[in-house]
Amino acid sequence: MSSVVIYVLGRDNPDDLAWNNAHPRGSRSDTALVYFDYIKEKRKIWKSWTGELPPKSAADSEVAISSVHDLYDFIKDAPVFSIIELHFFTHGYEGGPVLYNTYDDSTDPLQRDPKDKDPRIKDFVIDEVLGPASRLKFVSSFARSALIKLWGCTHIEKHRQLIKRDFYNRKATEEEKKLIKKVIRNFIRDDTYQFSLASALGLPVYAAPLGWGTNPYLPFGVHGSKASGMKPKSRKVWPPKVGDRWWCTSQFFFPDRGREFYRDELGATIDILDYVAYTASIARND
């Protein structure tokens, strides 16, 4: 297989999330689709995927999976530069996408809890997972233009209020604004899975902005309370038109001036659905 697209579906999610929201959409050639379904605990591969969502043909292979290690190991074993997309269609928080909602009860920062099945930030420092000793195999599997996206939330209300209420308070001094930016940048750098993944790969990782959730049922391009009362229909056509149902960042991201903050203050790239590109530059303090 020449190019590989990976979709990851976490538990407690509708099984059509990937098929309804994946992008880019359209015909494909010389591409394999690899589907990690943690609801059914199966990994399916379509070796000659045409771009149909969902694929109409039967998968060429199907094997059992049981934790994030199955995903990590598959990526490590993939051909060099073959992975062109990796999407996590699941719930999330700053610590990473949720596949099972298990817990890390280990107090050792260099050991995985053997009962924990979910991604963790510390995976990037544990040698046998994604740490320095094994990272090259993981990183080299990705094309240098790969699209990587975590579709779940990173909603921490205090971060939303730091931006909405405090940074854009007309009484805020320049020193206070500088401190707020430092708090946000430090948290992105030290406490988010998406930044750790981006740093390991040297690639942008698109994810929800700190402070705002995401929702698979929002009307694209409609902001504020107006969006809450709408029942949009899904055309499943990319790019979306205003009013189409898509999995977007919170409808309050724009009116809260969150988009303005990430774009103008942190210099972030923001995609059409308001997901932020996590890169080294947005966490660099002035």
N, C-alpha and C positions, 0 to 999 in steps of 0.2 A: 504494500500500500504506500502510495506516495505522500498523501496528506491525511491527517487525522483530526477529526472533530470529536471532542469529548463533552457529553452532557452528564451531569451528576444530579440525581433527584434524591432529596432527603426525605426522611419519614415525616408523617403527619402533614403531607402536602397532597393536593390533587394530582393524580398521575398524568394529567394533561398539561401541567405547568410548562414543561419544556417545549412540547409541541406547539402550544399557543403563543409562547413569548420569544422563542429563540430568534436571534437575528445574527447576521444578515440572512434573509430568506431568498430562495431562488434555486435555480438548477445548479447541480454540482456535477463534477466529473473528476475521475481519478482521486476520489476521496472516500475514506472509511468513516463511518459513524460508530462511535463507541459509547454505549449508554450504561452508566452505572446507576442501577435502580435499587436504592437502599430500602425501598418499601418492600419489594419482592425479593430483595437480596440476590439479585441476578446482574451479571454483566453480559450485555449482548453486543455483538459486533455485526454491522453490515459492511462488508468489504468493498462493495461497489455501490455506494450511496448516491442517489440521484438528486437529493435535496428534499424529498418528500417528507412532510412532517404531519403525522408520524409516517415512518416508512411503510409502504403497502406490502412489501415482500417480507418473507420470514427471515429472521436473522441467520447469518451463516454460522454463528457459534453462540453458545450460552453456557456460562459457568457461574457457580455460587460465589458470593462475596460476603464478607462479614465485618469489615471495618474500613477505616480510611487507609489502612496499610495496603489494602488491595489496589486502591487507586494510586497511591504513591509508587507501589512496585510496578504497576503497569506502565506508568509514565517513565520510570527509570529504564524499563526494558524496551521502550519505543525507539524506532530508528531516529538517528540524529536529525534534528530540525524538522521532524515530521508533524508535530502537533501545531496546528494553526489556530485552534480555538479550545478553550476550557471554560465551561460555564457551570456554576453551582446554582441550581434551581431549588432553593430551600430557604428555610428560616435562617437567620443569622444574628450575630451580635459582634461586638468589637473583637471578641476572641476567636471568631471564625465562623464558617458555615456549620449548620447543625445537620448532621446525618442521622444520628440516633438520639441525641440529647442525653448522652451518658455523662459521667462525672470524672474529673481528674482528682483523685484523692491522694495522689503521691505528693510528698513534701520535697522530693528530690527534683531540682530543676533539670537534671540530666537523665531522668528516667521517665518513661511513660508508665502510667498506671495500666497494668495488663487487662483490666476490665473496661478501660476507656476506649471507645470506638470512634471518637470524633477527632477532627483536626484540632491542633493546639499550636499556640505561638512557639512554645518551647520545642516543637518538632524541628525548628530551624537551627537549633544548637545541639541536638542529640545526634551523634555521628551516625548511628545505624538507621536513623530516620531520614532527615533532610539536612543534617549538620554537615560541616566542612568535609568530612571523610567520604560522604556519599553524594554530595550535592552535584558534582560534575555530571553524573549520569542523568540526574533529574533535569538540570538546566539545559543540557545539550539536546534534549529531546524536543525542545520548543523552537519553532521558527522564530527568527528575530523580529517578525512583524505580528506575532501571535496576539489574538484577542483573548483576554482573560477577564472574567467577570463574575463577581459574587452578587447575586440578586437579592439577598436577604437584608434585613435591617441592621443599622448600628444606632438605634435610637436611645441616646442618653439625654434626658431632658435638660440636665445642667449645661450641656454643651450647646444645645439649641438656645437656651436663655442667655448664655454668655455672648452669643452672637446677636441674637434678636434684641434682647433687652439692654445688655451692657455695652457691647461694642458700638452699636448704633444709637446709643443714648447721646443726645446733643450736648450733655454736660460732661461726657467722658473726655478726659485729658489724653494727650498723645502718649504719655507714659502708661496710662491705664489700658489704652488700646494695644500698645506694644506688649504689655503683660498678657492680655487675653490671647493675642496671636501666639505668644510663646507657650501658653498652657495648651492650646489646641494642637500646635505643632509637636510639642513634647508627647502628648498622648497618642497622636497618630504614629509617631516614630517608635514609642516604647510599648504601646499597649494594643496595637491592632494587627490582626492576622494578615489583612490585605497589604499592609506596608511591609511586613516581614516577607511575604510572598514576592512582592514587587522587588524588594532589595535582593532577595536570593536569585531571582531570575534576571534582574537588570531590565525588566519590562514594566510598562504601566499595568496596574491591576485596577479595573473599574469596580467600584463598590459604592454603597450608599454613603453620603456624607455624615460625619459624626453629628448626632443631634436629631436626625430625621429618619423615619422609617421608610419602608417601601410597601407597595400594595399592587397585587396583580390585577386588580379590577378597577383601576382609575381611568377616567377619560383623559386621554393624552391632550396636553396643551390647555387644560382647564385648571385654574388655580383657585386656592382659598376654599371657603365654605360652599361656593357654587358647585364644586366637584362632588361634594358629599352627597348631594341629593340626586345625582344622575345615575342612570343605569345604562352604561355604554355597551355597545355591541362590538364584538371582535370580528374584524374583517380578515385578520391574519395576513395583512399585506404590509410589506415594509418598503419605504418608511411610512410611519403612521400619519393619518390626517387628524386634525383637531377633532376631538370627541371619540376617537377610536379607543376601545379598551386595550390597555397595555399595562405591563408591570413597570410602573414608574416610581421614582422617588416621591415622597409625600407632596400633596398638593399645596402644602404650606411652605415648601422650600423657597419658592420664588417670593411670595409676599412677606415672608420673614426676613428677607434680604440675605438668605443663606447662599443662594447662587452668586449674588454680588460679592459676598465675603470670600468664597472659595476662588472665584475667578479673579477678582481685583486685588485681594489682600494676600492670598496664598499662591496666586499664579497658576491655579489648577486648570486642566482641561476638563470640560464637562460634556458628556455625550447628550444626544437628543432626548434621552429619557431622564436626564438630570443625575446620572451616576457620575461620580468623581473619579478621575484617574489618579490613583495613589502612586506617587513617584518620590524619589529622593528630594526633589526640589521643593515640594510643598511642605516638607517637614524641616527644612533648613531654616534656622533662626537667623534673623537679621544681624 
